[in-house]
């Protein structure tokens, strides 16, 4: 069981991801803004972060930069979950330092195994 922080402001997306991850036995913590996420990161020390790129309070890209400058050398994986679709968005987000990119709508068949691969 891993501690996963889900940073997502859309209630329907949050519910789907919550259901997928808790079904796999993970402990899920949630934030809907960048400020909430910063507090959760400090208190929870997640093993994985799922980050919507378009969140209130500074956006996912700024939050990623905050995460990358504050974390220990054993980097926590940060996976982009976004409605921004297209190869150019994926390439840009990967260059920014995300460990993976998932466009919405999420495939319920492939998302779980993909997340698990980052927890090994």
Residue, then its C-alpha position, 0 to 999 in steps of 0.5 A: x500500500x502506497x501513500x498517493x497524493x491526488x491533486x485534482x480540482x474536478x470532482x468527477x475526475x477526482x472520484x474516478x481516480x480515487x476509486x481506481x487507486x483505493x481499489x488497488x489498496x492505496x492510501x489516497x490523500x487529496x488536494x484541490x489547489x496548489x496550496x492544499x497540495x503543498x501542505x499535504x506534501x509536507x505532512x503526508x510525504x507521499x510516495x507518488x503524486x498525481x497532478x492535474x496540470x490546470x489547478x487553482x493556486x498557481x497551476x501544476x507546472x509551478x507546483x511541480x517546480x516547487x516539488x522538485x526543488x524541495x524534495x530529497x534526492x530520491x525523487x517522488x514520481x509526479x505524474x501529469x493527469x491533464x485534459x491537455x491532449x496531444x503529443x506536443x503537450x506531452x513532450x512539453x510536460x515531460x521536459x518540465x520534469x513530470x515522470x509520466x503523462x496521462x490525458x483525460x479521459x483516463x483509461x481505467x484498464x491501463x492507468x492502474x498498472x501504469x501507476x503501479x510501475x512507478x511504485x516499484 
